[in-house]
């Protein structure tokens, strides 16, 4: 347990959760939030009900976030045609111009929202550390929360299982 505490304490100082993920299982209902995508379109998270959804809280200044982004892209491409959606939520402290530049230059294939007020992060359990990834099942329940980079092999197995559930 001590290594997890050390990661969490270091993360509070650095604002980044480090390379080791702390996995928390939850069965709470995912919050319903309004969000605006980079193209200016407004959406509500409850419109995603019926899909398996991965919500990734990230920042352009977080080295772990930047490092995991290609894996998130690959995961999205692998499952997107099977009822899977990814929503990348940039943290309120991340300059919007940086987020737009990053998303465009890396050609992120999934929707990106800017959480200007921090409301989305607050509603998802007061997310403060990046990356934090939340997995939501088709019924709108949070089934997993990763603080730090997830083990993508385990994440892909979880998504595979969730996508076969009705």
N, C-alpha and C positions, 0 to 999 in steps of 0.2 A: 504494500500500500504506500510506502514512503516514496517510491519513484513517481507515483501518480501525484502525490502532494507536491513534490518538487516541481514537476511539470506545471501544475496549476499555479503555484506561487510564481514561477518564472514567467508564466503566461500573463499573469496580472501585471507584472512589471513591463513586459514587452508588448502586450496587447495581441499576442499571437500564441496559439495553443501548442506550438512545437510540432515535432514530427510524430510523437506518440499519441494515439487517439485513446481517449477515455470513452468507453461505450456505455451508454445508459439506455436501458429498455424502458419504454413508457407505453401506456395504453390510453393516454389522455386524448380527448378530441383535439384535433388541430384547430388553432384559432382561425376565425374568418377575418381576413385582412384585405384592405384595399391597397393596391400598389400601382405604380406607374412605371411602364417600361421605357427603355431608352428612346423609343420612337414616339413617346408622348402618349401612347394609348393607356387607358385606365382599365384595371381589371379587379376582380374579387377572387380570392382563393377558393371560395366555395364552388366556383365554376369548374374547378378541377376535380370535384368529387366524382368517383367512378374510375379515376386513374390512380396509379401508383405515382407518388410525387416525391421528388428529392428536392429539398430546399437547402441551398448552400449559402451560408453567411460568410462573406469574404471581404478582403480589402486588397487593393493594388499594392499596398505597402507591406503586406504579409508574405514573407518568402515561402512559407509552407503552402499558402493559398495559390500562389503563382506556380509552385512546383506541382501541385495536385491537379491543376486545371486541365492539362492534357488527358489525365485519367478520367476526370468528370466528363469531358467531351466524348471520350471513347465509350464510356458507360451510357451516356445519352444516345449516341448513335446506335449502340448495340440494342437498346430496348425501346426506342421511341416509337416504333411501328407496332408495339404490342400494348399500348395503353399506358405508357410511361411518360412523365414530364419532369423536367428539371427547371427550377427557378433559382437563378443566382441573385442574391440580395446583397448589394454592396452596403457596407456599414456607413452610418451617418457622417463619420469623420473623413470618409474618403472623398476627395474632391471630384465632383461629377465629371469634369473634363478628363481626369485621369481614367475614370471608369469607362467613359465613352471611347477614349483612345485605346484602352486595353481591349475592350470588347470588339472593336472594329479591326484593330491590327491583328488580333488572334482569331478573328472570324468565329467568335463563340456561336455555336449553333442553337443554343437555347435562350429563352427569354432572360433578360437582365433587368432588375429593378434597382432603383436608387432609393435607399431608405433615408431620405433627407432629415426626417424628424426623429428617427430611431424608434418609431412606433412599431414597425414590423418586428424588430429585434425584441422590444419589450413584450409584445404579445406572444412571442415564441419562447417565453421563459427568461426574459431579460438577458438575451445573448450578448456577451461582452467579448468573448474570446473568438478569434478567427484562426483557422476555419472551424465553423460549427455546421454540421450537416444533420438535417432532420429527415427521416424517411417516414412517409405517411402512406397507409394502405388505402385501398379503394373505398373503404367505408369512412375515410376521413379521420382515422386514429393514428396517432404517432406511435410507431412501432420501434424506432431506434433513433438515438441521438448520439452523434460522434462529436467529441470535442478534440480537435486535432485531425490530422489526415487519417481517413479510414483505411482499414485493410481492404483494398479494392477487390481482392478475390472473395473475401467474406461478404462484402457489400453486394457483389454481383450474384452470389449464391442467394442472399436474402431477397434481392429484387426478382430473381428467377422464381423463387417460391411465391412471393407476393403476387406476381403477375399470373400465376396459375390459379390463385384463389379467386372465388367469385364474390 
